[in-house]
């Protein structure tokens, strides 16, 4: 009994030190731990703890950054445009797009698994604009995720999904109002029939999965082809906006 009490005292004394045990780990171990955190908000908040954690949480090995105002192009992991970041990214990378201003995104083809996240507090803080004459802002032929972004298109569509699983979470998709807005769509999905290209595992087939997303303008929210169909639609009406949850999958 006395031995247990003395052990408890030793542990209590050790735990009361001002430094956490996690800071005894080397940089490589900490960075590996941070890699398991969701980029927003967990990894982002981790960068606010101290200088060391900020350096590790923002390291290019964990995510790439897009900053239109970057001057030193030799800085690793920082790019002046989304297209440059997508080209340099490795499969599975996360790209953090800086808030403020407008990022041009016209017919950017994404053919590897990536996660694109807006760096602002709200989706309105980070805007991707597709200029007139482009088919789409982003075109997906691989599994990808978009979060905390606003995507605008004058004509055509905001997002063109050809294959893979596209997850859209907490975004705003806007088709600009003009006399030809009946030709615009927030999402166009032309994924192949799974009978021709069977998924490798259950739940890993082609599809679009939308949650907490505001859709404005255009002829309709989604244009599909083949056996694709809009499913499991939910809508929440807020005071100033309408938020959608829905899936686009093969019937």
N, C-alpha and C positions, 0 to 999 in steps of 0.2 A: 504493500500500500504506500509506504514511504517512498519507494523507488518510483512509483507512478507519479506521485506529487512532485518529486524533484525533476522528473522528465518533463512534466507539464510546465514547471517554472522555467526550465531551460528553453523550451519551445516558445513560451510567451515572451521571454526576454528577447529571443532572436527575432520574433515577428514584429516587435515594437520598433525595430530600427527604421530610420527614415527612408531607406532605400528598399525597393521591392526586389524580391529574388529574381524576377524576370530580367532585371538590368544586369545581372551577372552573366547572362548569355552573350555569346559573341554576335557580331552583326549578321553573320550568315544564318544563324539559328533564328534570330528575331525576324529577319526578312522572310524566312520560310514560314514562320507563324503568321505574319501579316498577309502572306499570299492566300491564306484560307479565309480571310475576312472579305465580306462583300464590299466592293469598291465604295459604294455610297449606301449608308452614311458611315459604316464602321471604319474602313480604312482611311477615309477622309478625316474622321474625328481623331483617329490615332495620330495623325500628323500634327495635331494641335497640342499634344502632351508635352513635348520637349524638343530641343534642337535635334538630338540624335534620332528620335522616333520620326521626326519630320523628314530627315534625310533618308531614312530607310523606307518609310511609307510612300515617299514620292520617287523612289528609285526607278529608273527606266526598266529594271527587270520586272517590276510589278505592274507598271502601266506606262503608256506613252501619253504625251500631252500635245495638244494643238493650241498654239498661241499666235494669233495673227500679228502681234507686235514683237515677236521674238527678233532680236538683232544678231545674236551670236548663233549662227546656224551650226556651229561645231558643238554646241551643247548637246550631250547625248540624251536621246529620248524626247526632244522637243522639236516640233515641226511647225512651219508657218501655215500649213493647209491640211485639211482633212485627207485629201487625196494622197499627199506625201506621207502622212502617218499610216494610212491604210496600206500603201505600198511597202513601207518599211516594217510593218507589224508582222509578228509570227503568229501562227495559229494559236488561239486561246488568249491573246493579249487583250488588255483593256485600254481603250483610248479615252482620255479625259479631255473634253473640248472646253476651252476657256470661256467663261461667261463674258458678256458685254459685246456690243457690235453684232455684225452679221457675218457668218461664214458662208462662202459660196460653195454649193454642192450641186454639181450638174453631171448626171450620168456616171456617178462613181460606182464602179463595179466592185463588189465585195465577194470574194470567192474563197474565203477561209473563215473559220469560226472566230468572231470578234465580239467585243462588247463596247458600244459607244455610249458614253455618259456625258451629260451636260454638267459643267462645273459650277453652276449657280445654285442658289437656294431653291429656285422655282424653274419650271421648264421655260417660262418666258425669258429668263435671263440668258439663255443660249439658243440662238436662232440659226438654222441652216436654211438658205434660200436657194431655190432652183430657178434659174433664169428661164425666160420664155424661149422656146425653141428646143429645150431639152426634154427628153422623154420622162425623166424622173430625177429626183435628187440623189437617191441611193438605189442601187440594184443589187439584190441578194441572190446568190446561188449557193449559199452555205448557211449553216446554222449560226444565227447572230441574235444579239439583244440590243435594243435601244432603250435608254432610260433618261428621264429628266431633260428632254429636248423639245424644241419647237421646230417643225419642218414646214416650210412654206413653198408652194408651187403656183406659178401663174397659169400655166397650162400643163397638160399631161397629168402626172401623178406625183405625190410626195414620195411614195415608196413602191418599188416594183419588186415583187417577190416571185422568183422563178423556181427555187427549190430550197430544201432545208427547212428548219424550224426557225421562224422569226418571232421573237418575243418583243412586244412593245409595251412598256410599263411607265406610267406617269408622264406621258408625252402630250404634245399638242400638234395636230396635223391640220394645216390650213390650206385650202384652195382659194386663191385670191378671187374676189368678185370682179367679173368683167363680162362683156357680152358673150363670151365663149366659155363661160364657166361650166356649161353643161357637158363640155368635153373633158372636164377635170375630175379626178378621183383621188381620195386620200390614199387608198391602197389598191393596187392592181395585183392580183394573184393569178399566176399562170403555171403553178406547179404541176409536175407530171402525175399521171395516174399511178397509184402505188402498185397496180397489177403489172405495170411495165417495169417499174423500178421499185421492187419490194423493199421496205425498211429493214434495217439490220436487226432491229429489236422492237418489241412492242412499245408504242409510245414515242418512237423516234422517227416517224414518218414526216412528210412535208406538211406544213401548216403554218398559220399565223395565229398568234395568241395575244390578244389585246386586253389590257387592264388599266383602269384609272386614267383613261386617255380622252382628251377633248378633241372632237372632230368638227371642223367648220367649213362650210362652202362646198362647192363641187356638185356634180350630178347625184352622187351617192357616196356613202362611206367606203364601200368595197365593190370592186368589179372583179368577178371570178370567171373562170372558164372550165370546161370539162366537167369532172365530177365534183368539183369543189363547191362547198355551200356554206353559208353563214349559219352558225350554230351557237346555242347557249348564250343568247343576247341578254344583257342586263343593262339598265340605264338608271342613273341617278340624276335627278334634276336639282341643281344647287341654285342659289340666288342669282348668280350671274353666268353660270355655265351648265352644260350637260356633259356628264362623264359616262363613258361606255366601257363595258366589259363584253367581249365576244371572242369566239374562235372561228377560224376558217379552216375546215378540214374536208377530206374526201368523204362523200356519202357512203 
